[in-house]
């Protein structure tokens, strides 16, 4: 699975969250594999780095599931790249993943926040 | 370049995608001012193992591809599971149909089609004579003709002679009698087989007077010597003579039965005689030769025979019109079972067609049942193509699963047949499923699946239409075309079932006829027969053999429960080895220099006729007292007597000549079917075997083979019960003498009918299955029609129709189809039964009784099959029927 590398304060990407990261990033617009990995790391302030060994299997799996589609195009540097694009199904998937993530976040926050009234 | 497969293209694309990632990452680092070497290292580190990345990624879509293929099959299975009875009926029908077809095909393929297990086996031929001048279609070869062909014929790469020679084994282990061959030196060379162990025969082994050497079979090697390599050089006693084992022949050498021991024939040009026609000759065609050129070559050489070797004088040779026959060796091994097997294959093929028609019918009925479902699906946007594909996949799934079960059935069935080991099936150990059988099963499954699958989609009137939503709901009468197709299929089934029933009926009548045939002797169940071979040091000459014969018979007469004991050279009903000899009749002399007529001849001793139970027509039978051959008394059968004189009585006192001597006919016995139950009796002469008082002169002139079949008649009850006591009695006198082929005369009569009964049982099975499937098909169609017309019937009844009239309406339809089917079938059967002629005996291929009985029986079955739904129709409750839906 995805993990963060290169920095001491790295964060282990939770199982299943890579899909969310990919779908969310693609929501901004079509992107190729390398573009996705750089965007994820820049937008997380270099805290998250997705290694290729997780990224590409995830991309191809999402493609098979119909959440994203891919086509070959030329990049700005005139290089043949495989461009991934979010589908309508992918958008629904993203919304579902997001709400799941929100619930998880709140749940974890709930656990970490000491309950009112207790002596902490 | 070879075309790229889809998955290869996929691989290429993935590699390119990863490569572009790599290059972009590198370009970014270079743009940031890193030096090239450091940048590449960093990217590579970040990237990880590229092959592993590609592999993990690929696994994502490899699974997908499998799933894409499996998903529709899974759906099909799920849909089929919703109608388990339908699925089970289809599977069972297909499995039986395909299994039977594949099994019989495998038998046909193994026995008839596959070449013999020798290199270039299609070039192996057997060589015989035909002698129309003697009235003999086939005559074996002599050592003289073997040498002549061997030395002079040019069309052969090799020629070898062999002859059957069962032997008594002793020396180490229990004494036993085994089948064996004497073979000329070239035998193994012509077959091109390599010895499993040791060496084949050389010229030195074939020298007369050289120490005896033998080759044993693979089977004997394992049975008697546990497959030990030390067997080479060991001594074994063959008919009392010590012999050295020099080789082990591979298991494939199965010529002349299942020989277990090979001895050198030790033929010599110096002593060869063209009259000694007791050898079989096999040859391997030269590379450029064909059977036709080989035949011409032999025909060119053969006329030299009387000049080159003693035996037949030239005039006789020409009068006999000897001519060579060349035919594939396979025919020799396979025998006359071919017709039966092809007929069987044809009949299981017919069963398969009937089975497929039934499954097709089930599919159509189900498709109609699902008409509304289909229409709804179509209305919801499922394309017609999609619906058709679903149907097709379901059909293919059923067909292939059915085919797989069928293959299993065939495999099990064949193992069972081989284990059963019917003596009438040659090449038994070669029988098994091979690639061709599997291919046949797959092909049938594929065709059947495509057929059923497209049936409902392609036939007019089956396509889902929006109209169906209403039509089905209101129960309007079904399309005419649909009915026509289904009716045609039922008629086809009935017709095919009739063909099979008629065929099996004819064979049944043949079998019954054979059972009723009078073999010419009585009480066969009370007679036990056994074979002994009086060879070895104990029996140095024919006189000793004759004395031993007498001693054994005297001893056997003392066994409690024994009524009579006799012996003979050959048993009745086993005419395959019928020996014909020149027999002159004193009253009917032939011109000097021409050949006397030939007749089958039997040599007997003791109370042969009494033991066998042959009636006397005139005079008396030969008995113990006539073993003294100086008296020269003989017996002929009624046919022989009638052929020459007006009545049996007139034959008494007349004289017949064999090998120079004249013999007085003292009695005429009833005709016995010597050649088999289906062979009419022929004129036969009986002489006593050589007696103990034989002088050198007389013993050479007559029969003196040490192979002896004893016949023992019990005073009451089954003869088989006597067998243990009889064998014990023989061993009391000769402890080491193997006793073989212990059978009752009844067993022999049964095996004489083996071919007819085998064909009958198999065809009856096929016909039974066909009848059952045909009845089920008719029942299904009529039931469906009733279900479909329930509303209409309800209306009729509401309007006052009688129950009887309703039943009759339904019954009439079933009957109509059955009669049409019977008519078509009768015409087809008339054309087909001609193929059976060679298997029939005492009944013609167009036997009216059989045709009539079968047609009537089929009609009765059709009546039942239509009556059940008709009764249901009559019980329709109008109020329920009209309120339904």
Interface residues (C-beta under 8 A of the other chain):
Chain A: X5 X32 X33 X34 X35 X37 X38 X49 X51 X52 X53 X56 X57 X59 X60 X61 X64 X72 X75 X77 X79 X80 X81 X82
Chain B: X13 X14 X16 X17 X18 X20 X21 X23 X24 X25 X27 X28 X46 X47 X48 X49 X50 X52 X53 X54 X56 X57 X59 X60 X61 X64
